[in-house]
Amino acid sequence: MLILASASPRRRELLTQAGFEFSVQPADIPEDPFRDEDPIAYVTRLAREKAEAVYAQRCGSDATVQVLGADTTVTLDNQLLGKPENAEDAARMLRVLSGRTHRVITGVSLVTAARTQVAAEVTAVQFLSLSEEEIRHYIATGEPMDKAGAYAIQGYAARWIPRIHGCYFNVVGLPISLVSTLLECAPR
């Protein structure tokens, strides 16, 4: 039995689209980065902590349970751009990303009775230059407010992304092929 330790509707959609059967139990852990924490270390730590928290709450010693945790961040110049706190913060993030290439990093963790696996996927995303009017209009849609980096590649912001290098699904929030590999390698 697979449990997704995330409340993200995008992660649920991606797992469903890929044909996985699973239940959902979001983890409630602090998501603050440690001082000077590397972005990859940050997302893999959060993914592991989420999966371990749900496993401990729900699973005990049930050898059939697998808990998948994930966390995504956007980074540019080693600055983490998580979910915006408000419209002003979203505008700030979009200005930072405008006309530049940034990285989207998703950490994933699979916890089973036998072991804990962690991995990360990194995708480079190029943004066109955005005008202040485009930024204001986009924020008014509400789409940026619960997204790392204040944008959704699968939504309105797709018009500003001419190319990516890496896994598209990683930018949406869950690198499906990496998850599939972890599940295939997990002891049964």
N, C-alpha and C positions, 0 to 999 in steps of 0.2 A: 504494500500500500504506500503510495506517494502522497506526501503532505507538502503543500507550498506554504512556506512561512512568510507570506507577503500579502498585503492588502491591495497590491497594485492590480487594477483591472487589465492593464496592458500585459502583465505577466500571465495572468489567467487566460487571456485571449490567445497569446502565443503558444502556451502549453496545450490548450484545447485544439488550436489550429494544427499543431504538430501531432495530434492523435494521442496525447498522454491522458490517462485517467488519474485523477488526483482529487484531494480535498484541500480546503484552504483553512489555515489557522495563522492569522497574522501574529508576528512577534512584537512585543512591546519592550524595546530596549533603547537606551540613549544612543543618539546617532552623532554625537559631537566628535570631531577629529581630535586626536591627541596632538599636542604641540609638535610641530615639524614632522608630522606623520606623512609619509609618502602616499600619494593618491592610490596606488595599487594596494599597498598595505592597508590603507583605510577601508577600501571597499571589500577586500577579502576578509578583514577582521569583522566588519559588520555582517557580512553574509554568514560567516561561521557563527558569530554570536546569536544571530536570529535563528539559524537552524538548530543550534545546540539548545537554546531556550525552549523552543517548541518541542524538540525531542524530549527534553527533561520533563516538561509539563505533561506530555501526552503519551509518551511511548514506553517509558520504563525499559524493560528488557525484551520487548517484542522484536524478535529478529526479522520480522517481515516489513517493518516500518522503515521508510526512507523519508527524511525531511530535507527539503531543498530551500536554502536561503539565498537571497540575492540582494545586491545593493549596487546602484548606478550613480556615478558622478560625472560631471563635466569638469575638465581642467584645461587651463590655459596659463602658460608661464608659471606653472606649479601652483596656481591659485585654484582652489576648489570652488566650483559653482554648483551648489546643491539646489534645492527647491527654493524659490524666492519667498521671502517673508511677506512681501506686499508688492503693490504695483510699482513703486519706486525702485525696489530691489530688482524686480524683473527688468525694468528699463535699463538699470545699471548693467545687468548681466548681458542683455542684448547689445548694448553699446560696446562692451568689452569684446564680444564675439564678432561683431560687425567687421566684414572685410578680412577676416583671419581664419586660420585653420586651427581647430582645437581637438582635444582628445576626449572621447567618451569611454569610460572604463566601467565595466560591470564585474564585480566579484561574485562568484557563485560558490556555494558550499553544499555538499551532500553529506548528511550525517546518518549513519546506520549503526546497528549494534556492534558491527565489526570495526568500523573506522570512520574518520572524518576526512573528507577530501575538500580541498579548496583550489580554485583556479580563477584566472581573470582573463577577460577579453578586452582588447584595446582597439578602437576604431578612430581613425582621423576623419574629421568632418570639416569641409570647407564652407564658409559662409560668405555670401555676397555682402557688399556694403549696404547698410540699412539707413534710411532717412529717419529723422525724428517722427515724421508723420506715420511711416510704416510701423515703427515701434509702438507709438500710441494706439494705432488701430489694432495691432496684434494684441496688445495687453487688454484692450477693451473686449476682445472675444472671450477672455477668461482662460484660454487654452494654456498660457504659460505658467499658471499659478501652482500647479502641483507637479511640475516637471523639472528634473535636474537641468540646470543651464537655462531655464525659462523658455524652453521650446519643445515642440513635438515634431519630429521628422516625418511622422505619418499624418500630420495635420496641415494646417495653414502654412507653417514655416517651411514646408517642402519646397515652396517657390524660391527660397533663398539658398538652397543647398545644391550647388551644381555637381558636387562629387563627394564621394566618401572613399576611403581606403580601409577595407575591413568588412566586418559583419554588420549588415543593415539591422538585423534583429537585436544586436547589442545596443544600438542607438535607441531603438524602441524601448528596451529595458531588460531583455533576456536573450543572451546568445544561445539559441536553440541547439545548434550543432555541438557546442561545448557541453551543454546540459545533457544532451543525448549520449555523448561520450562518457560523461561521469556516471550516468545511470547504467550504461552497458558494462562499465568496468567495476561497478559496485558488487561486492560479494552478496550472494543470495542466501 
